[in-house]
Amino acid sequence: MLVLGGGAGLLGYAGEPPLSCISKGWPQDASDLQPDPTLRFGTLQNGLRYVLMENREPRGRVAMYLDVQAGSVNETDEQRGLAHFLEHMLFNGTTHFPPGTLVEYLQSVGMEFGADTNAHTSYGETVYKLVLPDNSEKRISEGLLIMADYARGALLLEEEVDRERGIILAEKRARDSARSRAARARMHFTFAGTRIAKRDIIGTEETLLAADSRLLRAYYDAWYRPENMILVVVGDMNPDRVDVMLREQLSGLQAAEVLPQCPDFGKVARKGTEVFYLHEPELGATQIYLESVWDRNPEPDTREWEEKFFSRYVATAILNNRLEVLTARPDSPLTSAQAYYGALLQRVGYTTLRAVTDGDQWEKSLALLTSTLKQALEYGFTPAELERVQREIMADLHKQVQTRASRRSSELASQLVDHLNDNQVFKSPEQEKQLYGALLKKMTLEEINQAFRDLWNRDNRLIEVLGNADLGQGREAPEQQILRTYNAALSAAVSPWVEEEASAFPYLSPRKEQGRVIGHTVHGQIDAETWVFGDGTRLHVKKTDFEPGEVRMVVSFGDGRLAVPTPGLDRLAESVVSESGLGRMTREQLARALAGRSAEIRFQVGEESFRISGKALSQELELLLQLVQAQLEDPGFRAEAYRLSMDRFRQMYDQMESSVEGMMQLVGEVFLAGGNQRYGMVDRKKFMALTLKEVEEWLRPILAGARLEISVVGDVDPEEVVALVSKYFGASRRTLEPGAKGEHIAFPAGKTLRRTVQTETEKALVVAAWETDDFWDISRTRRLSILASILSDRLRREVREKLGATYSPVVYNRSSRVDPGYGVLRSMIIVDPARADILLKRMEQVGADIARQGVSAEELQRALKPTLTSIRDMMRTNRYWLESVLVLSDRHPEQLQWPLSIQKDFASIRPEELAGLAEKYLGPDRLAGIVLKSETKP
């Protein structure tokens, strides 16, 4: 896996002493800030540093992250791509785990490959991740052994290098897209002169084809050294005991004799006003950038530095709020816009304005971005804008304190790695609230305006236009057209920003008549309760302590997608409602009114119902219900929301039509559903003919009249929930009942869909799909999920490891909740187009082998144990109890019984049961294939 961004140890320059580019100590060593007091820092005699943190979620699990502070910028010219190649090789043979055994071992003890064990490579870091399935000393010891093997135990056997080469090239193909090509071109332009521009993380094909054990070993020995690594351990463990174990198992690691040569990072080459243009029609839209970049020296994370950083953060947040307003205006050429700033590897600072627009709107969009930036620089921001952002940030700081007990160990480990590689002191939520809260209180508008001007007061201004805007037809060069448009906007006069009139929320009153409870059921085995109100409203509540201080809610009603009158209207309706805000308040007005509070809701058109999902801090439960009330009783259907939605969908269709992945959505999903238009994307022409009137005529009566089922899970008092629901909904006199039914789906067994896609990206998407069954035999559905895991593992070994034909097979079973008898177990791979048909046959054969031979007890356990681990974690989340148990349990009461059997049922799965399912479902008579190939544009 590769990622963009990421910091690392402080990079030095060529000619400096050998180890000057390897960081020493901790960020707090040069700071007047104190780290989170729950952290334990240590350094072994060999130089390896470690951080330990006790954390209780998920219960009984421990996250171990090995942070190697070296990535693609540490490569020599001969090594481009080897940092990432090496990351792959650490799974292909180490001292204690011979080739082909590590993944199988991890599965056998209950870890899922990808979710619980993974790695990533970036410009300045390579990070290996384990989330142990339990916190026993045996398992922690094994985890430390794996980390020690990553650190200094790589075998790097020549035959394994050759085998992995195909997988790396397959990953390169899978990640190739118009978006990635545009991003890569931008990086090369923006950061020209620095090493970042010369070190694509995936590397060059020339290097990947030439890579051998010797080259990989040279990089490994130079940079995988104890003093260049930090081990982060976070979880439900005893830090004292882990400290002892860690010292025992890792103190013997020794660096190779070879010393790394510190790379020359370079200097930013951009000066003055510079323009970059890239015609990339497959993007489906055009991206506009205004940007400045500059060289910077690494600085310690001190209180003074935090104040400077925070002022710029606040200023950028204010600008983002302005961009939201501009995007939503009826005449706006923008479909999205953002402002952000930061630093790469502590060496290059950047500040960016980015917008997305249609290709024929690039001039208006560039002019609007330019004038918006000029307006902010000349006139600054307003007191009301600053006050809003102060409230938003303070609310977020408060929320982080309130919810600190529910933080996941893997998330904390990742955050710790990020902080350490960016040389930042990792602070507790309380410390952050104290620090930033004090800065917010003393902050002045003058300081924020000056911070913003300082941020953009650089010696370069980069103007970038990338995408489907075709500027090559005029008499002027594209760059001249862009520069002329920019200069014209820059020279035009601007006036100060005018705030919209503020609005207050809530603006609806509760009903005078309170709801009357006419029924109450206690579901004692799952600690949940149901109340029935006189108007038919049903309320399900489960009080939990999984996420202290938080509550989640789903309000379900109507038939959702089942009753959509025109295909595609469901997708459009979701977007229009989301962008419209409410009847009396635009989305922006509502956001301003809610600044400083955490409650948020989202309207969705589900498979069998409409739903309004919400979450908030527990003390904001009433606000959450008020938001739902306003959404139901005073929905917004705004012309500007429709315009924005259709512009975005138009761009999405343009992009999908130029990629094999998009074509799967356009034709593949409908093919597997026998032509049923509720699956996949509808025909573009039909979608673009949908109107705002159709959306409103469909939704308004349902929002106003459909009976409600309200499900609430979290840190709440059930009696308080009942009282609030009674206050806002219990006497609403809703009468519309759900009644739409699913359809028989004619799965295309025995058929293969073939399409070509005109694109510059050379790849094919191959799908082998088998018809299974619907959702409601829950025991069967659970077993089909395990069968899918076994098929996935077989394909990993056969198609990825043996053939090196693909990077990451995707396999899952999806059984319909609404269409009787319909389900699909699908496997999907991205491959070389020349091998697509051969590999479809191979995927069919793998399925047939399982159908004919069954599964072994050993591979069942390797699929089952990670599932049991994830079930244990899942059952301690509010989302599970809400989404899988309570939501729609009025219609499907059997859901209330599922938690009682889930662990025991999964644990009882036997090989012969899966063999029976495989024989029934994975035979060639139930197979449908899809081959979507790229075809170079004429």
ZAMARGU-4260 file (C-alpha; in steps of 0.2 Angstrom, whole numbers, plus 5000, padded with zeros to 4 digits):
<rodrens>
0) 5000/5000/5000 | 5006/5018/4996 | 5000/5034/5003 | 5004/5052/4999 | 5010/5064/5012
5) 5017/5059/5028 | 5032/5066/5037 | 5048/5057/5044 | 5064/5060/5053 | 5072/5077/5049
10) 5080/5075/5032 | 5098/5082/5030 | 5108/5087/5015 | 5122/5078/5005 | 5138/5080/5013
15) 5132/5081/5031 | 5139/5068/5044 | 5132/5051/5040 | 5118/5050/5052 | 5112/5068/5053
20) 5096/5064/5043 | 5090/5052/5057 | 5080/5060/5070 | 5084/5058/5088 | 5074/5059/5104
25) 5056/5065/5105 | 5047/5081/5099 | 5045/5086/5117 | 5063/5087/5120 | 5065/5104/5112
30) 5048/5110/5117 | 5039/5119/5131 | 5024/5108/5128 | 5021/5092/5138 | 5015/5076/5130
35) 4999/5066/5135 | 5004/5060/5152 | 4997/5043/5149 | 5011/5040/5136 | 5027/5030/5141
40) 5042/5034/5131 | 5058/5024/5130 | 5074/5021/5120 | 5084/5005/5119 | 5103/5004/5119
45) 5103/5000/5101 | 5093/5016/5098 | 5076/5010/5094 | 5063/5021/5102 | 5046/5015/5108
50) 5030/5023/5115 | 5017/5013/5125 | 4999/5019/5129 | 4986/5010/5138 | 4969/5011/5130
55) 4953/5000/5132 | 4945/5000/5115 | 4943/4988/5108 | 4943/4977/5123 | 4957/4964/5124
60) 4966/4970/5108 | 4983/4978/5106 | 4989/4989/5091 | 5007/4988/5086 | 5014/5000/5073
65) 5032/5000/5068 | 5037/5017/5061 | 5052/5016/5049 | 5057/5034/5047 | 5062/5032/5028
70) 5052/5032/5012 | 5053/5036/4994 | 5063/5052/4996 | 5077/5041/5004 | 5080/5031/4988
75) 5094/5034/4977 | 5091/5036/4958 | 5094/5018/4956 | 5081/5013/4970 | 5066/5023/4964
80) 5051/5012/4970 | 5061/5001/4981 | 5055/5008/4998 | 5037/5002/4993 | 5044/4986/4985
85) 5052/4982/5001 | 5036/4985/5011 | 5029/4971/5001 | 5044/4959/5003 | 5043/4960/5022
90) 5027/4949/5020 | 5037/4937/5009 | 5049/4929/5021 | 5058/4934/5037 | 5069/4925/5050
95) 5054/4917/5059 | 5041/4917/5045 | 5047/4908/5029 | 5039/4913/5013 | 5021/4910/5012
100) 5018/4908/5030 | 5016/4925/5038 | 4998/4929/5032 | 4992/4911/5035 | 4999/4912/5053
105) 4990/4929/5056 | 4974/4922/5050 | 4975/4907/5060 | 4976/4917/5076 | 4962/4928/5072
110) 4969/4943/5062 | 4962/4948/5045 | 4974/4952/5032 | 4971/4971/5027 | 4961/4976/5042
115) 4972/4969/5056 | 4989/4968/5047 | 4994/4980/5034 | 5008/4992/5030 | 5010/5008/5020
120) 5024/5018/5011 | 5025/5037/5009 | 5038/5050/5005 | 5046/5049/5022 | 5040/5034/5031
125) 5036/5016/5030 | 5024/5009/5043 | 5020/4991/5048 | 5004/4988/5057 | 4997/4974/5068
130) 4981/4974/5078 | 4983/4959/5089 | 4967/4948/5091 | 4969/4947/5110 | 4980/4954/5124
135) 4988/4938/5131 | 5007/4938/5134 | 5009/4925/5121 | 5000/4935/5108 | 5010/4951/5112
140) 5026/4941/5112 | 5022/4935/5095 | 5018/4952/5089 | 5035/4959/5095 | 5043/4944/5086
145) 5035/4949/5070 | 5040/4967/5072 | 5058/4962/5076 | 5057/4952/5059 | 5051/4967/5050
150) 5065/4978/5058 | 5080/4967/5054 | 5074/4949/5048 | 5070/4951/5030 | 5076/4937/5019
155) 5074/4945/5002 | 5075/4929/4993 | 5078/4931/4974 | 5064/4920/4969 | 5052/4929/4981
160) 5058/4946/4973 | 5053/4939/4956 | 5036/4933/4962 | 5032/4950/4970 | 5037/4960/4955
165) 5021/4955/4946 | 5011/4960/4961 | 5020/4977/4962 | 5017/4980/4943 | 4999/4975/4945
170) 4997/4987/4960 | 5004/5001/4948 | 4991/4996/4935 | 4977/4996/4948 | 4981/5013/4955
175) 4983/5021/4938 | 4969/5033/4934 | 4965/5050/4927 | 4965/5056/4945 | 4982/5048/4950
180) 4990/5055/4934 | 4984/5072/4937 | 4990/5072/4955 | 5007/5065/4950 | 5008/5079/4937
185) 5004/5092/4950 | 5016/5086/4962 | 5030/5086/4949 | 5026/5104/4945 | 5022/5111/4962
190) 5037/5104/4971 | 5049/5106/4957 | 5067/5108/4963 | 5064/5096/4978 | 5066/5078/4980
195) 5047/5075/4982 | 5045/5079/4964 | 5058/5066/4959 | 5051/5052/4970 | 5034/5045/4965
200) 5031/5032/4978 | 5026/5018/4966 | 5043/5021/4958 | 5048/5019/4939 | 5044/5003/4929
205) 5063/5003/4924 | 5068/5001/4943 | 5054/4989/4947 | 5059/4977/4932 | 5077/4978/4937
210) 5074/4976/4956 | 5083/4961/4964 | 5088/4955/4981 | 5105/4965/4981 | 5096/4982/4977
215) 5083/4979/4990 | 5095/4974/5003 | 5105/4990/5000 | 5090/5000/5004 | 5085/4989/5019
220) 5102/4989/5027 | 5104/5008/5025 | 5088/5013/5032 | 5080/4999/5042 | 5091/5002/5058
225) 5085/5002/5076 | 5090/5021/5078 | 5078/5025/5063 | 5063/5016/5070 | 5050/5019/5083
230) 5038/5006/5089 | 5021/5012/5095 | 5011/5000/5106 | 4993/5005/5110 | 4980/4994/5118
235) 4972/4985/5132 | 4988/4980/5140 | 4999/4982/5155 | 5013/4995/5150 | 5025/4989/5163
240) 5024/4971/5157 | 5025/4976/5139 | 5040/4987/5142 | 5049/4972/5149 | 5044/4961/5135
245) 5049/4974/5122 | 5066/4976/5130 | 5069/4957/5130 | 5064/4954/5112 | 5070/4970/5103
250) 5086/4975/5112 | 5096/4962/5102 | 5092/4971/5085 | 5108/4978/5077 | 5110/4989/5062
255) 5120/4983/5047 | 5137/4990/5045 | 5132/5001/5030 | 5128/5019/5034 | 5114/5028/5025
260) 5119/5043/5014 | 5108/5058/5018 | 5099/5064/5002 | 5099/5081/4996 | 5081/5087/4998
265) 5083/5102/4986 | 5075/5119/4986 | 5058/5125/4979 | 5061/5130/4961 | 5045/5140/4958
270) 5047/5159/4958 | 5035/5173/4953 | 5018/5169/4944 | 5019/5152/4936 | 5006/5142/4926
275) 5003/5124/4924 | 4990/5116/4912 | 4986/5098/4909 | 4972/5092/4897 | 4965/5076/4906
280) 4948/5074/4899 | 4945/5057/4909 | 4944/5067/4925 | 4927/5071/4920 | 4929/5089/4927
285) 4942/5103/4929 | 4952/5106/4944 | 4958/5124/4947 | 4972/5128/4960 | 4979/5144/4967
290) 4994/5139/4977 | 5010/5145/4985 | 5025/5134/4991 | 5040/5138/5000 | 5056/5131/5008
295) 5055/5129/5027 | 5066/5123/5040 | 5060/5110/5053 | 5055/5119/5069 | 5052/5112/5087
300) 5034/5111/5092 | 5033/5125/5105 | 5019/5135/5111 | 5024/5149/5100 | 5024/5138/5085
305) 5007/5132/5090 | 5000/5149/5091 | 5006/5153/5073 | 5000/5137/5066 | 4983/5139/5075
310) 4980/5157/5069 | 4983/5151/5051 | 4972/5136/5054 | 4958/5147/5060 | 4960/5159/5045
315) 4959/5145/5033 | 4944/5138/5041 | 4935/5155/5039 | 4940/5155/5020 | 4933/5137/5019
320) 4916/5143/5026 | 4916/5157/5012 | 4919/5144/4999 | 4904/5134/5005 | 4893/5149/5003
325) 4900/5153/4985 | 4898/5135/4979 | 4880/5135/4985 | 4875/5151/4976 | 4863/5149/4961
330) 4875/5157/4948 | 4891/5148/4955 | 4902/5140/4942 | 4909/5129/4956 | 4904/5111/4961
335) 4916/5111/4976 | 4930/5121/4983 | 4942/5120/4998 | 4956/5129/5006 | 4970/5121/5015
340) 4988/5122/5020 | 5002/5112/5028 | 5020/5105/5026 | 5028/5090/5018 | 5042/5082/5027
345) 5044/5098/5037 | 5054/5105/5023 | 5041/5112/5011 | 5026/5123/5016 | 5011/5125/5005
350) 4994/5135/5005 | 4981/5130/4992 | 4964/5135/4985 | 4956/5122/4975 | 4940/5121/4966
355) 4931/5109/4954 | 4921/5115/4940 | 4915/5110/4922 | 4927/5112/4908 | 4918/5126/4900
360) 4917/5135/4917 | 4936/5136/4920 | 4938/5155/4917 | 4923/5160/4928 | 4930/5148/4942
365) 4948/5154/4941 | 4941/5172/4941 | 4930/5168/4956 | 4944/5160/4966 | 4956/5174/4962
370) 4944/5187/4967 | 4939/5178/4983 | 4958/5176/4988 | 4961/5195/4984 | 4945/5200/4994
375) 4951/5191/5009 | 4969/5198/5008 | 4963/5216/5005 | 4948/5217/5017 | 4951/5202/5029
380) 4937/5193/5038 | 4923/5199/5048 | 4920/5197/5067 | 4905/5186/5064 | 4915/5174/5053
385) 4929/5173/5067 | 4916/5170/5080 | 4908/5156/5071 | 4924/5147/5068 | 4929/5149/5086
390) 4913/5141/5091 | 4915/5127/5079 | 4933/5123/5085 | 4928/5125/5104 | 4914/5112/5101
395) 4926/5100/5093 | 4938/5102/5107 | 4924/5099/5119 | 4918/5083/5110 | 4936/5076/5109
400) 4937/5077/5128 | 4919/5070/5130 | 4923/5055/5119 | 4941/5051/5123 | 4936/5034/5131
405) 4929/5028/5115 | 4945/5031/5105 | 4951/5015/5095 | 4969/5009/5099 | 4973/5008/5080
410) 4967/5026/5077 | 4978/5032/5092 | 4993/5022/5086 | 4991/5030/5068 | 4990/5047/5076
415) 5005/5045/5087 | 5015/5040/5071 | 5009/5055/5062 | 5014/5066/5076 | 5031/5059/5079
420) 5035/5060/5060 | 5030/5078/5060 | 5040/5082/5075 | 5024/5087/5085 | 5020/5084/5103
425) 5006/5072/5105 | 4994/5080/5118 | 4979/5073/5127 | 4961/5080/5122 | 4962/5089/5139
430) 4978/5097/5135 | 4973/5102/5117 | 4957/5110/5124 | 4967/5119/5137 | 4980/5125/5124
435) 4969/5129/5110 | 4954/5135/5121 | 4966/5148/5128 | 4972/5154/5111 | 4954/5155/5105
440) 4949/5167/5119 | 4963/5179/5117 | 4963/5178/5098 | 4959/5195/5089 | 4952/5198/5071
445) 4968/5208/5067 | 4979/5193/5072 | 4969/5181/5061 | 4969/5193/5046 | 4988/5196/5048
450) 4991/5177/5049 | 4981/5175/5033 | 4991/5188/5024 | 5008/5180/5030 | 5002/5163/5024
455) 5000/5170/5006 | 5014/5182/5006 | 5026/5172/4997 | 5038/5174/4982 | 5027/5163/4970
460) 5009/5161/4965 | 5005/5145/4956 | 4990/5144/4944 | 4985/5127/4939 | 4971/5121/4927
465) 4969/5102/4925 | 4955/5091/4918 | 4943/5092/4904 | 4945/5110/4900 | 4952/5110/4882
470) 4962/5125/4880 | 4972/5119/4865 | 4961/5125/4851 | 4964/5144/4853 | 4977/5155/4845
475) 4985/5158/4862 | 4994/5144/4871 | 4984/5137/4886 | 4996/5144/4899 | 4994/5162/4891
480) 4975/5160/4892 | 4976/5155/4910 | 4988/5169/4914 | 4977/5182/4905 | 4961/5176/4915
485) 4971/5177/4931 | 4978/5194/4928 | 4961/5201/4923 | 4953/5195/4939 | 4968/5200/4950
490) 4967/5218/4943 | 4948/5219/4945 | 4941/5229/4960 | 4934/5219/4974 | 4922/5224/4988
495) 4921/5218/5006 | 4913/5201/5010 | 4894/5204/5015 | 4887/5192/5028 | 4870/5184/5025
500) 4858/5188/5039 | 4859/5176/5054 | 4845/5164/5057 | 4841/5155/5073 | 4837/5136/5076
505) 4826/5128/5081 | 4812/5138/5073 | 4798/5125/5074 | 4789/5122/5090 | 4785/5105/5098
510) 4767/5099/5096 | 4755/5106/5109 | 4748/5088/5111 | 4761/5076/5119 | 4762/5058/5112
515) 4754/5044/5122 | 4763/5028/5125 | 4751/5013/5122 | 4764/4999/5122 | 4780/4995/5130
520) 4791/4979/5127 | 4807/4975/5136 | 4819/4965/5126 | 4829/4958/5141 | 4841/4947/5132
525) 4848/4961/5122 | 4845/4975/5135 | 4834/4985/5123 | 4816/4992/5125 | 4802/4997/5113
530) 4789/5010/5115 | 4773/5012/5104 | 4764/5028/5103 | 4746/5031/5100 | 4750/5038/5082
535) 4759/5023/5077 | 4777/5029/5080 | 4788/5016/5087 | 4804/5019/5097 | 4818/5007/5100
540) 4831/5012/5113 | 4847/5003/5119 | 4858/5011/5132 | 4876/5007/5131 | 4893/5012/5138
545) 4903/5008/5122 | 4905/5026/5117 | 4903/5037/5132 | 4895/5053/5130 | 4888/5049/5112
550) 4872/5044/5105 | 4867/5038/5087 | 4849/5038/5080 | 4840/5032/5064 | 4823/5037/5060
555) 4816/5025/5047 | 4800/5028/5036 | 4792/5023/5020 | 4798/5011/5006 | 4814/5020/5000
560) 4822/5014/4984 | 4808/5000/4983 | 4795/5013/4978 | 4806/5025/4967 | 4794/5031/4953
565) 4808/5034/4941 | 4825/5026/4941 | 4839/5037/4947 | 4827/5048/4957 | 4833/5041/4973
570) 4851/5046/4971 | 4846/5064/4965 | 4834/5066/4980 | 4848/5061/4992 | 4859/5075/4985
575) 4845/5088/4983 | 4839/5086/5001 | 4857/5086/5008 | 4862/5102/4999 | 4845/5111/5002
580) 4846/5113/5021 | 4829/5116/5027 | 4813/5125/5020 | 4817/5141/5030 | 4836/5139/5031
585) 4849/5136/5018 | 4862/5124/5022 | 4874/5138/5025 | 4862/5147/5037 | 4859/5130/5046
590) 4878/5127/5048 | 4880/5145/5055 | 4866/5142/5067 | 4873/5126/5073 | 4891/5132/5075
595) 4897/5126/5092 | 4886/5111/5093 | 4890/5093/5088 | 4873/5087/5082 | 4871/5082/5063
600) 4859/5072/5053 | 4859/5065/5035 | 4845/5060/5024 | 4846/5044/5014 | 4836/5033/5002
605) 4839/5016/5008 | 4835/4999/5000 | 4819/4997/5009 | 4816/5013/5018 | 4820/5031/5019
610) 4830/5036/5034 | 4837/5051/5043 | 4853/5046/5052 | 4860/5057/5066 | 4873/5057/5079
615) 4878/5069/5093 | 4884/5071/5111 | 4872/5064/5123 | 4867/5081/5130 | 4862/5087/5112
620) 4849/5073/5110 | 4835/5085/5110 | 4844/5096/5097 | 4846/5080/5086 | 4827/5077/5087
625) 4823/5095/5083 | 4834/5093/5067 | 4824/5078/5062 | 4808/5087/5065 | 4813/5101/5054
630) 4819/5089/5040 | 4802/5080/5041 | 4790/5095/5043 | 4800/5109/5033 | 4811/5100/5020
635) 4820/5111/5008 | 4820/5108/4989 | 4830/5122/4982 | 4834/5126/4964 | 4852/5130/4968
640) 4854/5113/4977 | 4847/5104/4961 | 4859/5114/4950 | 4874/5109/4961 | 4868/5091/4962
645) 4866/5089/4943 | 4883/5097/4939 | 4891/5085/4951 | 4882/5070/4943 | 4886/5076/4926
650) 4905/5076/4931 | 4903/5059/4939 | 4896/5052/4923 | 4910/5059/4913 | 4922/5051/4924
655) 4914/5034/4925 | 4912/5033/4906 | 4931/5034/4905 | 4936/5020/4917 | 4933/5001/4919
660) 4928/5004/4937 | 4915/5017/4932 | 4908/5006/4918 | 4905/4993/4932 | 4893/5005/4940
665) 4885/5010/4923 | 4882/4993/4915 | 4890/4979/4926 | 4878/4981/4942 | 4862/4981/4931
670) 4868/4966/4921 | 4870/4956/4937 | 4853/4961/4942 | 4845/4955/4926 | 4842/4973/4920
675) 4833/4979/4936 | 4836/4998/4937 | 4837/4999/4956 | 4855/4992/4954 | 4869/5002/4948
680) 4868/5019/4939 | 4854/5023/4927 | 4856/5028/4909 | 4865/5045/4909 | 4852/5053/4897
685) 4837/5047/4908 | 4846/5053/4924 | 4850/5071/4917 | 4831/5072/4912 | 4826/5071/4930
690) 4818/5087/4938 | 4817/5096/4954 | 4798/5095/4953 | 4799/5076/4952 | 4810/5075/4968
695) 4798/5086/4978 | 4782/5078/4972 | 4789/5061/4977 | 4797/5066/4994 | 4786/5079/5002
700) 4770/5068/5006 | 4782/5054/5012 | 4791/5066/5024 | 4775/5073/5030 | 4765/5058/5032
705) 4775/5042/5033 | 4774/5032/5050 | 4790/5033/5059 | 4801/5020/5067 | 4815/5029/5078
710) 4830/5019/5084 | 4842/5026/5097 | 4858/5018/5104 | 4871/5026/5115 | 4874/5034/5132
715) 4857/5040/5136 | 4843/5039/5148 | 4829/5029/5140 | 4815/5038/5150 | 4822/5054/5143
720) 4822/5048/5126 | 4804/5043/5127 | 4799/5060/5134 | 4808/5069/5120 | 4801/5058/5106
725) 4784/5060/5114 | 4786/5079/5114 | 4792/5080/5096 | 4784/5065/5087 | 4772/5055/5098
730) 4756/5064/5092 | 4761/5068/5074 | 4746/5058/5066 | 4756/5050/5052 | 4746/5037/5043
735) 4757/5031/5027 | 4762/5013/5030 | 4776/5004/5020 | 4770/4992/5008 | 4781/4990/4992
740) 4788/4973/4988 | 4803/4967/4980 | 4804/4958/4963 | 4811/4942/4956 | 4828/4946/4949
745) 4833/4936/4933 | 4852/4933/4937 | 4861/4931/4920 | 4869/4914/4924 | 4879/4907/4910
750) 4881/4924/4902 | 4897/4935/4901 | 4896/4954/4898 | 4910/4961/4888 | 4913/4980/4886
755) 4927/4991/4880 | 4931/5008/4888 | 4940/5021/4879 | 4953/5027/4891 | 4972/5030/4892
760) 4972/5019/4907 | 4978/5001/4902 | 4968/4990/4913 | 4954/4977/4914 | 4941/4974/4927
765) 4936/4956/4928 | 4921/4950/4938 | 4916/4932/4942 | 4899/4932/4950 | 4889/4917/4957
770) 4870/4918/4961 | 4867/4914/4979 | 4851/4918/4989 | 4842/4932/4999 | 4846/4938/5016
775) 4833/4931/5027 | 4840/4914/5032 | 4853/4922/5043 | 4862/4906/5046 | 4864/4904/5028
780) 4869/4922/5025 | 4883/4920/5038 | 4890/4905/5030 | 4890/4913/5013 | 4901/4927/5021
785) 4913/4914/5027 | 4913/4905/5010 | 4917/4922/5002 | 4932/4924/5013 | 4938/4907/5008
790) 4936/4911/4990 | 4945/4927/4993 | 4960/4918/5001 | 4960/4906/4987 | 4961/4919/4974
795) 4974/4929/4984 | 4985/4913/4984 | 4981/4908/4966 | 4979/4924/4956 | 4990/4936/4966
800) 5004/4926/4974 | 5006/4912/4961 | 5002/4921/4945 | 5006/4939/4951 | 4992/4944/4940
805) 4983/4956/4952 | 4986/4967/4967 | 4971/4964/4978 | 4956/4953/4974 | 4939/4960/4981
810) 4927/4946/4986 | 4911/4947/4995 | 4893/4940/4996 | 4878/4952/4996 | 4861/4945/4999
815) 4846/4956/4995 | 4835/4961/5009 | 4820/4965/4997 | 4821/4954/4982 | 4817/4936/4986
820) 4829/4923/4981 | 4842/4936/4975 | 4860/4937/4981 | 4877/4938/4972 | 4894/4931/4978
825) 4906/4941/4967 | 4925/4942/4965 | 4933/4956/4956 | 4951/4959/4950 | 4960/4973/4940
830) 4972/4965/4928 | 4982/4967/4911 | 4969/4968/4897 | 4978/4954/4888 | 4976/4942/4902
835) 4957/4946/4906 | 4949/4931/4898 | 4961/4919/4904 | 4960/4925/4922 | 4941/4925/4921
840) 4942/4906/4917 | 4955/4904/4932 | 4942/4913/4944 | 4929/4901/4938 | 4940/4886/4940
845) 4944/4892/4958 | 4926/4893/4962 | 4923/4876/4954 | 4937/4868/4964 | 4929/4873/4980
850) 4912/4867/4974 | 4920/4850/4969 | 4933/4848/4983 | 4925/4858/4998 | 4935/4867/5010
855) 4948/4860/5023 | 4946/4863/5042 | 4962/4873/5041 | 4957/4886/5029 | 4940/4887/5037
860) 4948/4891/5053 | 4959/4904/5044 | 4943/4912/5038 | 4933/4910/5053 | 4945/4916/5067
865) 4947/4934/5060 | 4928/4935/5058 | 4925/4930/5076 | 4938/4943/5082 | 4929/4956/5072
870) 4912/4951/5079 | 4918/4953/5096 | 4924/4971/5092 | 4908/4975/5082 | 4896/4970/5096
875) 4904/4983/5107 | 4899/4997/5095 | 4884/5008/5094 | 4883/5006/5076 | 4881/4987/5076
880) 4866/4988/5088 | 4858/5002/5079 | 4861/4997/5061 | 4860/4978/5062 | 4848/4975/5076
885) 4836/4989/5080 | 4834/4998/5064 | 4818/4991/5055 | 4816/4978/5068 | 4797/4984/5068
890) 4796/4976/5051 | 4809/4962/5054 | 4807/4957/5072 | 4819/4942/5070 | 4833/4955/5070
895) 4831/4956/5089 | 4836/4938/5090 | 4852/4939/5079 | 4864/4945/5093 | 4860/4930/5104
900) 4866/4918/5091 | 4879/4927/5081 | 4895/4922/5090 | 4889/4904/5093 | 4882/4902/5076
905) 4898/4907/5067 | 4909/4897/5079 | 4899/4881/5075 | 4902/4882/5056 | 4908/4866/5049
910) 4918/4862/5033 | 4904/4851/5027 | 4892/4865/5028 | 4902/4876/5017 | 4905/4862/5005
915) 4887/4860/5003 | 4884/4878/5000 | 4899/4879/4988 | 4892/4864/4978 | 4875/4872/4977
920) 4881/4890/4973 | 4898/4890/4966 | 4895/4878/4951 | 4898/4885/4933 | 4879/4884/4930
925) 4876/4899/4942 | 4891/4909/4936 | 4890/4926/4926 | 4906/4935/4920 | 4910/4953/4917
930) 4925/4958/4907 | 4928/4977/4905 | 4943/4981/4895 | 4952/4998/4891 | 4954/5003/4873
935) 4965/5017/4869 | 4956/5032/4862 | 4958/5035/4843
</rodrens>
